[in-house]
Amino acid sequence: MGYSQDDWVRLHGYSRMPWNTIVELWFQYNSLLTRLMENIPEDRLETPCFIGQEPAVTLQFLIEDYTFCTCNISSTCFSAARPSRNILV
């Protein structure tokens, strides 16, 4: 599964946004997703999901994959950016 990351970033104009705005947007959006995921009934986690022409994956897989990627991205971005940008002040 994938998407055109470079196009996504370019079209949204993230390079022209202040870093703290991007971080706040990311934090708020992921807070919302966390609340949504917490409210998914357990019996729905095996629901098949289709993305493009790829074979079906379960909703549980998508949640775990997103969580893993988000943790990876946040630790990479924040550890690299904190000393030079002071983003969490």
C-alpha positions as CSV (number, residue, x, y, z in Angstrom):
1,M,0.0,0.0,0.0
2,G,1.2,3.5,-0.6
3,Y,0.5,6.9,-1.9
4,S,2.5,9.6,-3.7
5,Q,4.0,11.2,-0.6
6,D,5.9,13.9,-2.4
7,D,2.8,15.0,-4.4
8,W,0.7,15.0,-1.2
9,V,3.2,17.3,0.6
10,R,3.6,19.6,-2.4
11,L,-0.1,20.0,-3.0
12,H,-0.8,20.8,0.7
13,G,2.0,23.4,0.8
14,Y,3.5,22.1,4.0
15,S,6.9,23.6,3.0
16,R,5.4,27.1,3.2
17,M,3.8,26.5,6.7
18,P,5.4,27.3,10.0
19,W,6.7,24.1,11.7
20,N,4.7,24.6,14.8
21,T,1.5,24.8,12.7
22,I,2.3,21.5,11.1
23,V,3.1,19.8,14.4
24,E,-0.2,21.1,16.0
25,L,-2.2,19.9,13.0
26,W,-0.6,16.5,13.2
27,F,-1.1,16.3,16.9
28,Q,-4.8,17.3,16.8
29,Y,-5.5,15.1,13.8
30,N,-3.9,12.0,15.5
31,S,-5.7,12.8,18.7
32,L,-9.0,12.6,16.8
33,L,-8.0,9.4,15.1
34,T,-7.0,7.9,18.5
35,R,-10.5,8.6,19.9
36,L,-12.1,7.2,16.8
37,M,-10.1,4.0,17.0
38,E,-10.8,3.5,20.7
39,N,-14.5,3.5,19.9
40,I,-14.4,0.8,17.2
41,P,-16.3,-2.3,18.4
42,E,-13.9,-5.3,18.7
43,D,-16.1,-7.4,16.4
44,R,-15.5,-4.9,13.6
45,L,-11.7,-5.2,13.6
46,E,-11.8,-8.1,11.2
47,T,-13.7,-6.0,8.6
48,P,-12.0,-6.3,5.2
49,C,-10.8,-3.0,3.8
50,F,-9.8,-2.3,0.2
51,I,-7.3,0.3,-0.8
52,G,-7.0,0.8,-4.6
53,Q,-6.4,-2.5,-6.4
54,E,-4.6,-4.1,-3.5
55,P,-5.9,-7.2,-1.8
56,A,-8.1,-6.7,1.3
57,V,-6.6,-6.1,4.7
58,T,-8.4,-6.0,8.0
59,L,-9.3,-2.8,9.8
60,Q,-7.1,-4.1,12.7
61,F,-4.1,-4.3,10.3
62,L,-4.7,-0.7,9.1
63,I,-4.9,0.6,12.7
64,E,-1.7,-1.2,13.7
65,D,0.1,-0.2,10.5
66,Y,-0.9,3.5,10.9
67,T,0.1,3.4,14.6
68,F,3.5,1.9,13.8
69,C,4.1,4.4,11.0
70,T,3.0,7.3,13.1
71,C,5.3,6.4,16.0
72,N,8.2,6.0,13.5
73,I,7.5,9.4,11.9
74,S,7.0,11.2,15.2
75,S,10.2,9.9,16.8
76,T,12.2,10.7,13.6
77,C,10.8,14.2,13.1
78,F,10.8,15.3,16.7
79,S,14.2,14.0,17.6
80,A,15.7,15.5,14.5
81,A,13.9,18.8,14.8
82,R,13.8,19.5,18.5
83,P,17.4,20.8,18.9
84,S,17.3,23.2,16.0
85,R,13.6,24.3,15.9
86,N,12.5,24.2,19.6
87,I,9.1,22.9,18.4
88,L,7.7,21.9,21.8
89,V,8.2,25.1,23.6
